[in-house]
Amino acid sequence: MGTAGKVYKSTATRDQIIDAATRLIHLQGYHCTSLDDVLRESGVGKGNFYYYFRSKEDLGYAILDRVVGGFIQHTLEPVFADAEADPIGQIHQFLDRVLDNQRQRNCIGGCPIGNLACELSDVHEGFRQRLAAIFIEWRSRLTEALRRGQSAGRVSEHCQCAVVAEFLVAALEGAILLTKVTKDIGVMEKCVQELKQHLSLYTTRSTQFGDRSAGLRCAGERNEHEQPGV
C-alpha cells in the first residue's frame, strides 16, 4: 500500500471512531458513554483507539472540534458569508436552519453543544472553556450582523446588538431543550416565530438591501441534509 493509501486508512479509522462516539454521546451523554461502548459501536480495537487518542478526554475534544467545525461550516458561514445581504434576513434564515435541523431529527437528541455544556461545564474546566468559546463565536456572528444592520439603517440605533444576540442564543438553546423534552416540534416553531417578532422591534423600513433574503431562503432550501451542531 502506498503512502497515500496508508494516510487514507489512518484518517478513515480515526473518523470511524469519532463518528461512533459522536452518535453515542449525542444520545446518552459523555459520562454514560464508556470506552467499551465506543469500541463496540465503531468496531475498532482498543489498540487502534489508543493509536489515535490518548484518552476518552482526548476523543471528547476531537468530537467537539468536529461538531463545532460542522456548525460553522454548514450553518454560520453559509448564512452570514455575504456582508452585502440584509442582516435581518440572514438572522431569519439562521433561525429557520436551526428549526429545520430539529425537525429533521424528529426532536431527538437536542443540541450537541448545549448537551455537552449542561453535562460538563461544572465538572470539567477544559470542556467548559471550549464550549464557552463556541457560544461566544455564535453570539459574535449575530452581533456583527445586527451592527451591520445599524450601519445600513436597517436596525434601530437603540438596539443593544450584543445583548440582543446573547438573548437569541439563550432563547434558541432553551427552545431546543423544550423541544427535546416535549418531543413537539411545535414548541420550536412557536419560539422561532416569537424570536423573529422580537427582532422586528429593532428593524426599520430601510430598503437598502432589497430582497436579498429571498436568495438566502433559496440557498437554505437546497440544503436538504441535516447539518451538524444546533
C-alpha positions as a printed Julia matrix, in Angstrom:
230×3 Matrix{Float64}:
   0.0    0.0    0.0
   1.36   3.42  -0.96
   1.77   6.33   1.42
  -1.47   7.96   0.25
  -3.37   4.73   0.91
  -1.92   4.44   4.41
  -2.85   8.03   5.22
  -6.4    7.48   3.94
  -6.81   4.32   6.01
  -5.41   6.09   9.07
  -7.78   9.03   8.66
 -10.74   6.77   7.93
 -10.2    4.74  11.11
  -9.92   7.87  13.23
 -13.1    9.26  11.64
 -14.84   5.94  12.29
 -14.09   6.23  16.0
 -15.2    9.87  16.16
 -18.41   9.16  14.23
 -19.36   6.28  16.53
 -18.57   8.21  19.71
 -20.45  11.28  18.47
 -23.61   9.23  17.88
 -23.41   7.64  21.33
 -22.59  10.81  23.25
 -25.3   12.77  21.45
 -27.94  10.31  22.66
 -26.66   9.19  26.07
 -24.15  11.79  27.2
 -20.4   11.9   27.73
 -20.26  10.28  31.17
 -22.67   7.48  30.26
 -20.65   6.55  27.18
 -17.82   4.18  28.06
 -14.74   3.38  26.03
 -16.12  -0.14  25.57
 -19.3    1.38  24.12
 -17.23   3.34  21.6
 -15.14   0.32  20.63
 -18.23  -1.82  20.16
 -20.08   0.83  18.14
 -17.08   1.63  15.94
 -15.81  -1.91  15.52
 -12.28  -0.71  16.31
  -9.93  -2.49  18.7
  -8.54  -0.91  21.86
  -5.02  -0.82  20.43
  -6.21   1.13  17.4
  -8.13   3.5   19.65
  -5.04   4.41  21.67
  -3.06   4.87  18.48
  -5.29   7.86  17.66
  -6.41   9.09  21.09
  -4.56   9.25  24.39
  -7.76   9.07  26.43
 -11.52   9.43  26.37
 -10.99  13.12  27.12
  -8.81  13.45  24.03
 -11.58  11.81  22.0
 -14.1   14.21  23.54
 -12.08  17.21  22.35
 -11.93  15.72  18.85
 -15.71  15.26  18.86
 -16.19  18.85  19.98
 -13.91  20.06  17.19
 -15.95  18.03  14.69
 -19.31  19.35  15.91
 -18.12  22.95  16.07
 -16.45  22.76  12.68
 -19.64  21.41  11.15
 -21.75  24.09  12.8
 -19.51  26.85  11.49
 -19.05  25.36   8.02
 -22.62  24.29   7.35
 -24.67  26.83   9.31
 -22.85  30.01  10.34
 -20.65  30.51   7.28
 -23.29  29.95   4.56
 -25.79  32.21   6.31
 -23.53  35.13   7.25
 -20.9   34.97   4.48
 -22.44  37.73   2.32
 -21.64  41.05   4.0
 -23.89  42.86   1.5
 -27.03  40.85   2.3
 -29.84  42.01   4.57
 -28.6   41.06   8.07
 -32.13  40.62   9.41
 -32.87  38.24   6.55
 -29.68  36.36   7.42
 -30.68  36.01  11.06
 -34.14  34.81  10.0
 -32.53  32.2    7.78
 -30.27  31.12  10.62
 -33.3   30.65  12.88
 -35.02  28.64  10.14
 -31.98  26.39   9.75
 -31.92  25.61  13.45
 -35.64  24.82  13.29
 -35.18  22.61  10.23
 -32.38  20.66  11.94
 -34.61  19.88  14.89
 -37.44  18.91  12.56
 -35.15  16.53  10.65
 -34.02  14.94  13.91
 -37.65  14.35  14.98
 -37.0   16.25  18.22
 -34.42  13.64  19.3
 -31.03  14.49  20.77
 -31.36  18.24  21.15
 -28.31  20.43  20.57
 -24.99  18.54  20.81
 -23.19  21.66  22.0
 -25.88  22.51  24.54
 -25.99  18.93  25.82
 -22.25  18.89  26.48
 -22.41  22.34  28.07
 -25.08  21.18  30.53
 -23.24  17.97  31.37
 -19.63  19.11  31.58
 -19.38  22.84  32.37
 -19.46  22.34  36.15
 -17.17  19.32  36.26
 -14.54  19.76  33.53
 -12.8   23.1   33.05
 -11.2   22.16  29.75
 -14.53  21.35  28.15
 -16.17  24.39  29.76
 -13.64  26.74  28.19
 -14.03  25.2   24.74
 -17.81  25.22  24.97
 -17.87  28.83  26.16
 -15.76  29.8   23.15
 -18.34  28.22  20.83
 -21.18  30.26  22.29
 -19.03  33.4   22.09
 -18.41  32.75  18.39
 -22.12  32.17  17.78
 -23.05  35.35  19.64
 -20.37  37.31  17.79
 -21.76  36.36  14.37
 -25.22  37.56  15.39
 -23.8   40.73  16.94
 -21.86  41.54  13.77
 -24.97  41.06  11.65
 -27.0   43.41  13.84
 -24.25  46.04  13.79
 -24.08  45.86  10.01
 -27.8   46.45  10.06
 -27.33  49.51  12.25
 -24.66  50.91   9.93
 -27.01  50.49   6.99
 -30.01  51.97   8.78
 -31.8   48.61   8.8
 -31.58  48.14  12.58
 -32.54  50.8   15.12
 -29.71  52.68  16.82
 -31.4   51.83  20.13
 -30.71  48.13  19.63
 -28.02  46.85  22.01
 -26.63  44.41  19.49
 -24.53  42.24  21.81
 -27.38  41.96  24.32
 -29.93  41.04  21.65
 -27.52  38.49  20.16
 -26.98  36.88  23.56
 -30.74  36.76  24.07
 -31.19  35.0   20.72
 -28.59  32.36  21.6
 -30.06  31.75  25.05
 -33.63  31.61  23.75
 -32.73  29.21  20.95
 -30.93  26.85  23.31
 -33.91  26.92  25.65
 -36.29  26.25  22.76
 -34.21  23.27  21.62
 -34.22  21.86  25.16
 -38.01  22.2   25.49
 -38.49  20.63  22.07
 -36.31  17.69  23.12
 -38.28  17.2   26.35
 -41.76  17.58  24.85
 -40.99  15.85  21.52
 -43.15  18.55  19.96
 -41.68  20.48  17.02
 -44.5   22.99  17.5
 -42.62  24.31  20.55
 -39.62  25.14  18.37
 -41.77  26.62  15.62
 -43.53  28.98  18.02
 -40.28  30.04  19.69
 -38.63  30.8   16.35
 -41.65  32.84  15.3
 -41.53  34.8   18.56
 -37.81  35.46  18.11
 -38.48  36.87  14.65
 -41.22  39.03  16.14
 -38.78  40.25  18.8
 -36.26  41.18  16.11
 -38.92  43.23  14.34
 -38.93  45.59  17.35
 -35.49  46.77  16.26
 -35.89  46.85  12.49
 -36.57  49.86  10.29
 -38.17  50.12   6.86
 -34.88  50.67   5.03
 -34.85  49.05   1.58
 -31.11  49.38   1.0
 -30.63  45.61   0.86
 -33.6   44.9   -1.4
 -34.99  41.38  -1.17
 -31.7   39.51  -0.91
 -33.26  37.38   1.82
 -35.19  35.56  -0.91
 -31.88  34.35  -2.3
 -30.87  33.24   1.17
 -34.08  31.26   1.53
 -33.45  29.54  -1.78
 -29.92  28.67  -0.71
 -31.28  27.22   2.5
 -33.92  25.19   0.67
 -31.23  23.5   -1.42
 -29.52  22.34   1.77
 -31.75  19.35   2.48
 -29.41  17.21   4.57
 -29.1   17.53   8.31
 -26.33  19.83   9.44
 -24.02  19.31  12.43
 -24.41  21.4   15.53
 -27.67  23.03  16.54
